[in-house]
Amino acid sequence: MLKLNVLSGFGGGSAVRDSGSGYNSGGESSDIIDKFPFSTDTNATDVGDLTVSRYSVAGQSSSTHGYTSGGNVGPYDVIDKFTFTSDANATDVGDLTVARTNLTGQSSSTYGYASGGLVDPTKQNVIDKFTFASDANAADVGDLTETKRNLAGHSSSTYGYTSGGSTAGVSNVIEKFTFASDANATDVGDLLSSIQSVTGQSSANHGYTTHGGGDSIQKFTFASDNNSTSVGSLSTGVSRSQCAGQSYVI
């Protein structure tokens, strides 16, 4: 999950355009880094390349850089970094502890996290952490409660979360791990059903899980440990697999 924190304002009854840009990196047979502005409605432009073409990657964001980690075909352990301040290729700034695909990402204010994934045919429970302050390899700082792939990632200001995913079967677990210290995740709730190929979104107060194999939108609170609730459906009413999630946080 690539979490984008965007500020907007309103004055005199007229909307003020958002500042900043959105990015999309990688994809099947692709190394492209695309960028599109928040200030105008327009197509994305190709502003650089990843160091390796790959898909099924995890995304992380600091206040100044975007990161793309792991991915297929490989699997890869590469952590790529590209700057938000100019248009340029990514650089390889470190490695994950386990080369894997179908993983998910979380971001605190100071670290990127890569959790779960697959080293075919073995699903992973690794929580990797790498610093935004310097270029370095990730460290294994904990484990998820389950080994899984195709899971959703969420971030509050203090915790990383995963939900759903493919285990030995299919998972309904909502897990949480703290950003304050290095520790294993704990099971803090359940989705309404066991689902995989999910994507995650994060508001300031809630995590959302949207179903790749259905049309459900589920929500769980960051303030306490609870099960999710159903809050709506995707617009088409039909399932679509392995979609992407974005977050607009005011």
C-alpha positions in Angstrom: 0.0 0.0 0.0 1.3 3.4 -1.0 -0.1 5.9 1.5 -0.3 9.5 0.3 -0.8 12.3 2.8 -2.3 15.3 1.1 -3.3 18.6 2.5 -6.1 20.7 1.0 -8.0 23.9 2.1 -11.1 25.9 1.4 -11.4 29.7 1.5 -14.1 32.1 0.4 -16.4 29.3 -0.7 -14.0 28.2 -3.4 -12.0 25.0 -3.3 -8.2 25.3 -3.2 -6.4 22.7 -5.4 -4.4 20.0 -3.6 -0.6 20.3 -3.9 1.9 17.5 -4.5 1.7 14.5 -6.8 0.7 10.9 -6.9 3.0 8.1 -8.1 2.6 4.6 -9.6 5.6 2.4 -9.9 6.3 -1.0 -11.5 3.7 -3.4 -12.8 3.9 -6.5 -15.0 6.9 -6.2 -17.3 7.4 -2.6 -16.3 10.0 -0.5 -14.5 8.1 2.8 -15.0 7.6 5.4 -12.4 4.5 7.4 -13.3 3.6 10.8 -11.7 0.5 12.8 -11.8 -0.3 16.2 -10.2 -2.9 16.8 -7.6 -3.3 20.4 -8.7 -4.8 19.7 -12.1 -6.7 16.9 -13.7 -4.4 15.4 -16.3 -2.6 12.2 -17.5 0.4 10.8 -15.6 3.8 11.2 -17.1 6.8 8.8 -17.1 9.3 10.5 -14.8 11.8 7.7 -14.2 12.5 4.0 -13.9 12.8 1.5 -11.1 16.1 -0.4 -11.0 14.4 -3.7 -11.9 11.1 -4.3 -13.8 8.7 -6.1 -11.4 5.2 -6.4 -10.2 3.3 -7.5 -7.0 5.5 -5.0 -5.1 5.0 -3.1 -1.8 4.9 0.7 -1.7 6.1 3.0 1.1 6.3 6.8 1.5 8.3 9.2 3.6 7.7 12.9 3.4 10.4 13.3 0.7 10.7 9.9 -1.1 8.8 7.0 -2.5 9.9 3.4 -2.0 9.2 0.2 -4.0 10.2 -3.0 -2.3 10.2 -6.7 -3.2 8.2 -8.0 -6.2 8.0 -10.6 -9.0 9.5 -11.9 -11.3 12.3 -13.1 -9.1 11.3 -12.8 -6.4 13.3 -9.7 -5.6 14.6 -8.3 -2.3 15.3 -4.8 -3.8 14.3 -1.7 -2.0 14.2 1.1 -4.6 13.9 4.8 -3.6 13.0 7.8 -5.7 12.7 11.5 -4.8 9.6 13.5 -4.8 11.5 16.8 -5.3 12.6 16.1 -8.9 11.9 13.6 -11.7 14.6 10.9 -11.7 15.2 7.2 -11.8 15.1 5.2 -8.6 18.2 3.9 -6.9 18.7 0.6 -5.1 19.2 1.6 -1.5 19.0 -1.7 0.3 17.5 -5.2 0.5 14.7 -6.8 2.3 15.7 -9.7 4.6 13.7 -12.1 2.4 13.2 -11.8 -1.4 9.5 -12.1 -1.9 6.5 -11.1 -3.9 2.8 -10.5 -3.1 3.7 -8.6 0.0 2.2 -5.4 1.5 3.7 -2.1 2.9 3.2 0.2 5.8 4.8 3.6 6.6 5.4 5.4 9.8 6.9 8.9 9.9 10.4 7.5 10.0 10.3 3.9 8.7 9.0 1.8 5.9 7.7 -1.7 6.6 7.2 -4.7 4.3 5.1 -7.5 5.6 4.0 -11.0 4.5 4.5 -12.2 1.0 5.5 -15.3 -1.0 8.6 -17.1 -1.8 6.9 -19.7 -4.0 5.6 -22.0 -2.8 6.1 -20.8 0.8 4.1 -17.9 2.3 5.9 -15.6 4.6 5.1 -14.0 8.0 8.1 -11.6 8.1 7.8 -7.9 9.1 10.7 -6.0 7.7 11.6 -2.5 8.6 13.9 0.0 6.9 14.8 3.6 7.9 13.9 6.7 5.8 16.9 8.6 7.4 19.6 6.7 5.5 20.0 4.1 2.8 20.3 0.7 4.4 19.1 -2.9 4.3 15.8 -3.8 6.1 15.9 -5.7 9.4 13.5 -8.4 10.4 11.7 -6.8 13.4 8.8 -9.2 14.0 6.4 -11.7 12.6 2.7 -11.7 11.6 0.5 -14.1 13.4 0.0 -16.0 10.1 2.1 -16.7 7.0 0.3 -15.1 4.1 0.3 -13.4 0.8 -2.1 -11.1 -1.1 -2.9 -9.2 2.1 -3.9 -5.6 2.7 -1.7 -3.1 4.4 -2.8 -0.1 6.6 -1.0 2.6 8.6 -2.2 4.7 11.5 0.1 7.2 13.1 1.3 4.6 15.7 0.7 1.2 14.2 0.9 -0.9 11.1 -1.9 -3.2 10.2 -2.6 -6.1 7.8 -5.9 -7.7 7.0 -7.1 -10.7 5.1 -4.8 -12.6 2.7 -4.1 -16.1 1.5 -2.8 -18.5 4.2 -3.0 -22.3 4.2 -6.6 -21.3 3.4 -7.9 -17.8 3.4 -7.7 -15.4 6.4 -10.1 -13.0 8.1 -7.5 -11.8 10.6 -6.8 -8.1 11.3 -3.3 -7.8 12.7 -1.5 -4.9 14.3 2.1 -4.1 15.1 3.5 -1.1 16.9 5.8 1.5 15.3 7.3 2.4 18.7 9.3 -0.8 19.1 10.2 -4.0 17.3 7.7 -6.7 18.1 5.5 -9.4 16.6 2.0 -8.5 15.4 -1.1 -9.4 17.4 -4.5 -10.5 16.3 -6.8 -7.6 17.1 -10.0 -8.4 15.2 -11.7 -10.1 12.3 -13.0 -9.1 8.9 -16.6 -10.1 8.2 -15.3 -13.1 6.2 -12.1 -14.7 5.1 -10.9 -12.9 2.0 -7.7 -12.6 -0.1 -6.5 -10.4 -3.0 -7.6 -7.4 -0.9 -6.3 -3.9 -0.8 -6.0 -1.5 2.1 -6.7 2.2 2.7 -6.1 4.4 5.8 -7.8 7.5 7.1 -6.6 9.2 10.2 -8.9 7.1 12.4 -9.8 3.9 10.5 -8.4 1.2 8.3 -10.5 0.1 5.3 -10.3 -3.3 3.5 -11.7 -3.5 0.0 -12.3 -7.0 -1.4 -10.6 -8.0 -4.6 -12.8 -11.1 -4.9 -16.1 -9.3 -4.1 -17.4 -5.8 -3.8 -17.4 -5.1 -0.1 -15.9 -2.1 1.7 -15.1 -2.9 5.4 -13.9 -0.5 8.1 -12.2 -1.0 11.4 -11.1 1.6 14.0 -7.5 2.4 15.0 -8.6 3.7 18.4 -9.4 0.2 19.8 -9.1 -3.4 18.8 -12.3 -4.5 17.1 -13.8 -6.5 14.3 -14.6 -4.7 11.0 -18.0 -3.6 9.9 -19.5 -3.4 6.5 -19.8 0.3 5.3 -20.6 -0.1 1.6 -19.9 -1.7 -1.7 -17.6 -0.9 -4.6 -19.4 1.0 -7.4 -19.6 -1.8 -10.0 -21.1 -4.4 -7.8 -18.8 -7.0 -9.4 -15.6 -8.5 -8.1 -12.3 -7.4 -9.4 -9.0 -8.9 -8.4 -5.7 -7.4 -7.1 -6.8 -3.7 -7.3 -4.8 -0.9 -5.8 -5.6 1.2 -2.8 -4.8 4.9 -2.1 -5.5 7.2 0.9 -6.3 10.9 0.9 -5.6 12.1 4.5 -6.4 15.7 5.5 
